């Protein structure tokens, strides 16, 4: 149960906020089909990581093996450096995305309350970073854990409220809108929303290598967020009027959540969207800050003395993120797009397939695959990831 909750908690975060912006042009049905397809790909990838973790534990005789250590042991120095670079880019890019979006929501709330008519965007970025980053820096780990649990409770309560209120705002004409040709740009952001693969080795360790329980935990733990995302996507897209979709087609409005936060489908729905958005971002921010802190501790970039290394560590994590956020305050969707394309395609597509391939060759008949299909499945996983990366590179080259 705890391992399933870990997968659910890791998946349900700020990535959900970007979904309506990239699924709006295609409509509910096409985006639902793609979301299920991306979930299936992510599930296979997670099971491959679980298989690689089990094999690594058996080969090395250890009770637990971290993701980056597993990559180094399986794919060598070059593979570990590529994975480390993708891991760093993933965390920094998402921190920039969360800081800018969280700051933008804070500013919009202040303006709505009449505290200030116009505030520069950097004020929101700095306020968000100082508020939540300061809580983490000044508070002890137990305090931050309790705070994060409270934030998660707020996220769940506001999400349920959103669904209850939003269902009444859904327009049937919106549910029937379809444009399959507009699906292309949504896949990379969906990969970000459905990424939980960094905790799969933890799940394997928690369940002590029990293959049945591991598979069950990953399947159920990823299926619950999928159902939440499908409901969220349908309610948000169904609550937006046809006029807004027409404007979105001309690229004037790109994020339906901005319309809902402004009260475009009712004041209370707007309030709930703002609360859900801000606290979903806050929980993700806390998780990714801790992820980077642990990364830098592992590679020993700081002294072992915790008290003296605390400020350098937090500076190393937050200063680059807030600096990029101030320079480019509208980077939220772009950052998620690039993370999904480059980091998650590598960490959640190419590397799990390559690790499993190498281990199956090494173990031969001793290998017990968690995913059927043999080499065909692994080739498809790598091919899909490479196709996503190449599509993005071609898109960038045309700009």
C-alpha positions as CSV (number, residue, x, y, z in Angstrom):
1,X,0.0,0.0,0.0
2,X,2.8,2.4,0.9
3,X,4.7,1.7,-2.3
4,X,1.5,2.2,-4.4
5,X,1.0,5.6,-2.6
6,X,4.6,6.6,-3.4
7,X,4.0,6.1,-7.1
8,X,0.6,7.9,-6.9
9,X,2.2,10.8,-4.9
10,X,5.1,11.2,-7.3
11,X,2.9,11.2,-10.4
12,X,0.2,13.6,-9.2
13,X,2.0,16.9,-9.3
14,X,2.4,20.1,-11.2
15,X,2.7,18.2,-14.6
16,X,-1.1,17.9,-14.5
17,X,-1.4,21.7,-14.8
18,X,0.1,21.7,-18.3
19,X,-2.2,19.1,-19.7
20,X,-5.2,21.2,-20.7
21,X,-2.9,23.7,-22.5
22,X,-1.5,21.0,-24.8
23,X,-4.7,19.0,-25.2
24,X,-7.1,21.9,-25.9
25,X,-6.3,22.1,-29.6
26,X,-7.1,18.4,-30.2
27,X,-10.1,17.9,-27.9
28,X,-11.1,15.4,-25.3
29,X,-11.3,12.2,-27.2
30,X,-8.0,12.4,-29.1
31,X,-6.1,13.6,-26.0
32,X,-7.7,10.8,-24.0
33,X,-6.5,8.2,-26.5
34,X,-2.9,9.7,-26.5
35,X,-2.9,9.9,-22.7
36,X,-3.7,6.2,-22.4
37,X,-1.0,5.4,-25.0
38,X,1.6,7.5,-23.1
39,X,0.6,5.8,-19.8
40,X,1.1,2.4,-21.4
41,X,4.6,3.4,-22.7
42,X,5.5,4.8,-19.2
43,X,4.2,1.6,-17.5
44,X,6.4,-0.6,-19.7
45,X,9.3,1.7,-19.0
46,X,8.7,1.6,-15.3
47,X,8.5,-2.3,-15.3
48,X,11.8,-2.4,-17.3
49,X,13.5,-0.2,-14.6
50,X,12.0,-2.6,-11.9
51,X,13.4,-5.6,-13.8
52,X,16.8,-3.8,-14.1
53,X,16.7,-3.1,-10.3
54,X,15.9,-6.7,-9.5
55,X,18.7,-7.9,-11.7
56,X,21.2,-5.4,-10.3
57,X,20.3,-6.4,-6.7
58,X,20.9,-10.1,-7.6
59,X,24.2,-9.5,-9.5
60,X,25.6,-7.2,-6.9
61,X,24.2,-8.9,-3.8
62,X,22.8,-5.6,-2.4
63,X,19.4,-4.9,-0.8
64,X,19.0,-1.7,-2.9
65,X,20.6,0.0,-5.9
66,X,19.9,3.7,-6.9
67,X,18.9,4.5,-10.5
68,X,22.1,6.4,-11.4
69,X,24.3,3.8,-9.7
70,X,22.5,1.1,-11.6
71,X,23.0,2.9,-14.9
72,X,26.8,3.2,-14.2
73,X,27.1,-0.5,-13.3
74,X,25.2,-1.6,-16.4
75,X,26.1,1.0,-19.1
76,X,29.4,2.2,-17.9
77,X,30.9,5.6,-17.4
78,X,29.5,7.2,-20.6
79,X,26.0,5.9,-19.9
80,X,26.1,7.2,-16.3
81,X,27.2,10.6,-17.4
82,X,24.4,10.9,-20.0
83,X,21.9,9.7,-17.4
84,X,23.3,12.2,-14.8
85,X,23.1,15.1,-17.4
86,X,19.5,14.1,-18.2
87,X,18.7,13.9,-14.4
88,X,20.2,17.4,-13.8
89,X,18.4,18.9,-16.7
90,X,15.1,17.3,-15.6
91,X,15.3,18.7,-12.1
92,X,16.6,22.2,-13.0
93,X,14.1,22.7,-15.9
94,X,11.2,21.6,-13.8
95,X,12.2,23.8,-10.9
96,X,12.3,26.7,-13.3
97,X,8.9,25.8,-14.6
98,X,7.4,25.4,-11.2
99,X,8.9,28.6,-9.8
100,X,7.7,30.8,-12.8
101,X,4.2,29.3,-12.8
102,X,3.8,29.3,-9.0
103,X,5.0,33.0,-9.0
104,X,2.5,33.9,-11.8
105,X,-0.4,32.4,-9.8
106,X,0.7,34.3,-6.6
107,X,0.8,37.6,-8.6
108,X,-2.6,37.0,-10.1
109,X,-4.1,36.3,-6.7
110,X,-2.6,39.5,-5.3
111,X,-3.9,41.6,-8.2
112,X,-7.3,40.0,-7.8
113,X,-7.4,40.9,-4.2
114,X,-6.6,44.5,-5.1
115,X,-3.3,44.6,-3.2
116,X,-1.6,45.9,-6.3
117,X,-2.9,46.7,-9.8
118,X,0.2,45.7,-11.7
119,X,3.2,43.7,-10.4
120,X,6.3,42.7,-12.5
121,X,6.5,39.0,-13.1
122,X,9.9,38.7,-11.3
123,X,8.1,39.7,-8.0
124,X,6.0,36.5,-8.2
125,X,9.0,34.3,-9.1
126,X,11.1,35.7,-6.2
127,X,8.2,35.5,-3.7
128,X,7.4,31.9,-4.5
129,X,11.1,30.9,-4.2
130,X,11.7,32.8,-1.0
131,X,8.4,31.5,0.5
132,X,8.6,27.8,-0.2
133,X,12.4,27.6,-0.5
134,X,12.7,29.5,2.7
135,X,10.4,27.1,4.5
136,X,12.6,24.2,3.4
137,X,15.8,25.9,4.3
138,X,14.8,27.1,7.7
139,X,12.5,24.2,8.6
140,X,13.7,20.8,9.8
141,X,12.9,17.7,7.7
142,X,10.1,16.6,9.9
143,X,8.4,20.0,9.6
144,X,8.7,20.0,5.8
145,X,7.3,16.5,5.7
146,X,4.2,17.6,7.8
147,X,3.9,20.7,5.6
148,X,4.1,18.7,2.4
149,X,1.4,16.3,3.8
150,X,-0.8,19.2,4.5
151,X,-0.2,20.6,1.0
152,X,-1.1,17.1,-0.5
153,X,-4.4,17.1,1.5
154,X,-5.2,20.5,0.1
155,X,-4.4,19.3,-3.4
156,X,-6.7,16.3,-3.0
157,X,-9.6,18.3,-1.5
158,X,-9.4,21.1,-4.1
159,X,-9.1,18.5,-6.9
160,X,-12.3,16.8,-5.7
161,X,-14.0,20.1,-5.4
162,X,-12.9,21.0,-8.9
163,X,-14.4,17.9,-10.3
164,X,-17.7,18.4,-8.5
165,X,-18.1,22.0,-9.6
166,X,-16.5,21.5,-13.0
167,X,-18.9,18.7,-14.0
168,X,-21.8,21.2,-13.8
169,X,-19.9,23.5,-16.2
170,X,-19.1,20.9,-18.8
171,X,-20.7,21.7,-22.3
172,X,-21.5,18.6,-24.4
173,X,-20.4,20.4,-27.6
174,X,-16.9,20.7,-26.1
175,X,-16.7,16.9,-25.5
176,X,-17.5,16.2,-29.1
177,X,-14.8,18.6,-30.5
178,X,-12.0,16.6,-32.2
179,X,-8.8,17.5,-34.1
180,X,-6.5,14.5,-34.4
181,X,-3.9,16.5,-36.4
182,X,-3.3,18.8,-33.3
183,X,-2.1,15.9,-31.1
184,X,1.6,16.1,-32.0
185,X,2.8,18.6,-29.4
186,X,1.0,17.0,-26.4
187,X,3.1,13.8,-26.0
188,X,6.2,15.3,-24.4
189,X,4.2,17.1,-21.7
190,X,2.2,14.0,-21.0
191,X,5.4,12.1,-20.4
192,X,6.3,14.7,-17.8
193,X,2.9,14.4,-16.1
194,X,3.2,10.6,-16.0
195,X,6.8,10.4,-14.9
196,X,7.4,8.5,-11.6
197,X,10.3,6.4,-12.7
198,X,12.8,7.9,-10.3
199,X,11.0,6.2,-7.4
200,X,10.8,2.7,-9.0
201,X,14.1,1.5,-7.5
202,X,12.7,2.6,-4.1
203,X,9.5,0.6,-4.7
204,X,11.6,-2.5,-5.6
205,X,13.6,-2.1,-2.3
206,X,10.5,-1.5,-0.2
207,X,8.8,-4.6,-1.5
208,X,12.0,-6.7,-1.0
209,X,12.2,-7.9,-4.6
210,X,8.7,-9.5,-4.6
211,X,8.0,-9.5,-8.4
212,X,4.2,-9.9,-8.1
213,X,3.9,-7.1,-5.5
214,X,6.2,-4.8,-7.5
215,X,4.2,-5.2,-10.7
216,X,0.9,-4.7,-8.8
217,X,2.2,-1.6,-7.1
218,X,3.4,0.0,-10.3
219,X,0.3,-0.8,-12.3
220,X,-2.2,0.3,-9.7
221,X,0.0,3.3,-8.6
222,X,0.2,4.6,-12.1
223,X,-3.4,3.8,-13.0
224,X,-4.9,6.0,-10.3
225,X,-3.2,9.2,-11.6
226,X,-4.2,8.2,-15.1
227,X,-7.9,8.1,-14.1
228,X,-7.4,11.5,-12.3
229,X,-5.7,13.0,-15.4
230,X,-8.5,11.8,-17.7
231,X,-11.2,13.2,-15.5
232,X,-9.3,16.5,-15.1
233,X,-8.7,16.8,-18.8
234,X,-12.3,16.2,-19.7
235,X,-13.7,18.6,-17.0
236,X,-11.3,21.5,-17.9
237,X,-11.7,21.2,-21.6
238,X,-15.4,20.7,-21.3
239,X,-15.7,23.8,-19.2
240,X,-14.1,26.1,-21.8
241,X,-16.5,27.9,-24.2
242,X,-16.2,27.4,-28.0
243,X,-15.2,31.0,-28.3
244,X,-12.0,30.4,-26.3
245,X,-11.2,27.3,-28.4
246,X,-11.5,29.5,-31.5
247,X,-9.1,32.0,-30.0
248,X,-6.8,29.2,-28.9
249,X,-6.6,28.0,-32.5
250,X,-5.2,31.4,-33.5
251,X,-2.6,31.0,-30.7
252,X,-3.8,34.1,-28.8
253,X,-4.9,32.0,-25.7
254,X,-2.8,28.9,-25.0
255,X,-3.7,27.9,-21.5
256,X,-7.4,27.2,-20.5
257,X,-6.5,27.2,-16.8
258,X,-5.7,30.9,-17.1
259,X,-9.3,31.5,-18.3
260,X,-10.7,29.3,-15.4
261,X,-8.5,31.0,-12.8
262,X,-9.8,34.3,-13.9
263,X,-13.4,33.1,-13.3
264,X,-14.3,32.3,-16.9
265,X,-16.4,29.3,-15.8
266,X,-17.6,30.7,-12.4
267,X,-15.9,32.4,-9.5
268,X,-15.7,29.4,-7.2
269,X,-14.3,27.2,-9.9
270,X,-11.7,29.8,-10.5
271,X,-10.7,29.9,-6.8
272,X,-10.4,26.1,-6.7
273,X,-8.3,26.0,-9.8
274,X,-5.9,28.6,-8.3
275,X,-5.7,26.7,-5.0
276,X,-5.2,23.4,-6.7
277,X,-2.6,24.8,-9.1
278,X,-0.5,26.6,-6.4
279,X,-0.4,23.7,-4.0
280,X,0.2,21.1,-6.7
281,X,3.2,23.2,-7.8
282,X,4.4,23.5,-4.1
283,X,4.4,19.8,-3.5
284,X,6.3,19.1,-6.8
285,X,8.7,22.0,-5.9
286,X,9.5,20.4,-2.6
287,X,10.1,17.0,-4.1
288,X,12.4,18.2,-6.8
289,X,14.4,20.4,-4.5
290,X,15.0,17.4,-2.3
291,X,15.9,15.4,-5.4
292,X,18.6,17.8,-6.4
293,X,19.9,18.2,-2.8
294,X,20.3,14.4,-2.6
295,X,22.0,14.3,-6.1
296,X,24.6,16.9,-5.0
297,X,25.2,15.1,-1.7
298,X,25.7,11.8,-3.5
299,X,28.4,13.2,-5.9
300,X,30.0,15.0,-2.9
301,X,30.0,18.5,-4.3
302,X,29.8,19.8,-0.8
303,X,31.4,19.1,2.5
304,X,30.1,16.4,4.7
305,X,29.3,18.8,7.6
306,X,25.6,19.3,7.2
307,X,25.3,22.7,8.9
308,X,28.1,24.3,6.9
309,X,27.0,22.8,3.6
310,X,23.3,23.7,3.9
311,X,23.5,27.2,2.5
312,X,25.8,26.3,-0.5
313,X,23.6,23.3,-1.3
314,X,20.4,25.4,-1.4
315,X,22.1,28.1,-3.3
316,X,23.3,25.5,-5.9
317,X,19.8,24.3,-6.3
318,X,17.7,27.5,-6.2
319,X,19.8,30.3,-7.6
320,X,20.2,29.0,-11.1
321,X,16.5,28.1,-11.2
322,X,15.2,31.5,-10.0
323,X,17.7,33.3,-12.2
324,X,16.4,31.6,-15.4
325,X,12.8,32.1,-14.2
326,X,13.4,35.9,-13.8
327,X,15.0,36.1,-17.2
328,X,12.3,34.1,-18.9
329,X,9.0,34.2,-16.8
330,X,6.9,32.6,-19.5
331,X,8.9,29.4,-19.7
332,X,6.5,27.0,-18.0
333,X,5.2,25.1,-21.0
334,X,8.5,25.3,-22.9
335,X,10.4,23.9,-20.0
336,X,8.0,21.0,-19.6
337,X,8.1,20.3,-23.4
338,X,11.9,20.2,-23.4
339,X,12.1,18.0,-20.3
340,X,9.6,15.5,-21.7
341,X,11.5,15.4,-25.0
342,X,15.1,15.2,-23.9
343,X,15.3,14.1,-20.2
344,X,12.4,11.8,-19.9
345,X,12.9,10.2,-23.3
346,X,16.4,9.3,-22.1
347,X,15.7,8.4,-18.5
348,X,12.3,6.8,-19.1
349,X,12.7,5.4,-22.6
350,X,16.2,4.7,-23.9
351,X,18.2,3.9,-20.8
352,X,15.7,1.4,-19.2
353,X,15.6,-0.5,-22.5
354,X,19.4,-0.5,-22.9
355,X,20.0,-1.6,-19.3
356,X,17.5,-4.5,-19.5
357,X,19.0,-5.5,-22.9
358,X,22.5,-5.7,-21.4
359,X,21.3,-7.6,-18.3
360,X,19.3,-10.1,-20.2
361,X,22.4,-10.9,-22.4
362,X,24.5,-11.3,-19.3
363,X,22.0,-13.4,-17.3
364,X,20.7,-15.4,-20.3
365,X,18.2,-18.0,-19.0
366,X,18.5,-16.7,-15.5
367,X,16.7,-13.5,-16.5
368,X,13.0,-13.2,-15.5
369,X,11.5,-10.5,-17.6
370,X,8.7,-8.3,-16.1
371,X,7.7,-7.2,-19.6
372,X,6.9,-9.6,-22.5
373,X,8.0,-9.2,-26.1
374,X,11.7,-9.7,-25.8
375,X,14.0,-7.6,-27.9
376,X,11.0,-6.4,-30.0
377,X,9.6,-4.5,-27.0
378,X,13.0,-3.0,-26.2
379,X,13.6,-1.9,-29.8
380,X,10.1,-0.2,-29.9
381,X,10.8,1.6,-26.6
382,X,14.1,3.0,-28.0
383,X,12.6,3.9,-31.4
384,X,9.6,5.8,-29.8
385,X,12.0,7.8,-27.6
386,X,14.4,8.6,-30.5
387,X,11.4,9.6,-32.7
388,X,10.2,12.1,-30.0
389,X,13.7,13.6,-29.6
390,X,14.2,13.9,-33.4
391,X,10.8,15.5,-33.9
392,X,11.8,18.2,-31.3
393,X,15.2,18.7,-32.8
394,X,13.6,19.2,-36.3
395,X,11.1,21.6,-34.8
396,X,13.8,23.7,-33.1
397,X,15.9,23.8,-36.3
398,X,12.9,25.3,-38.2
399,X,12.5,28.1,-35.8
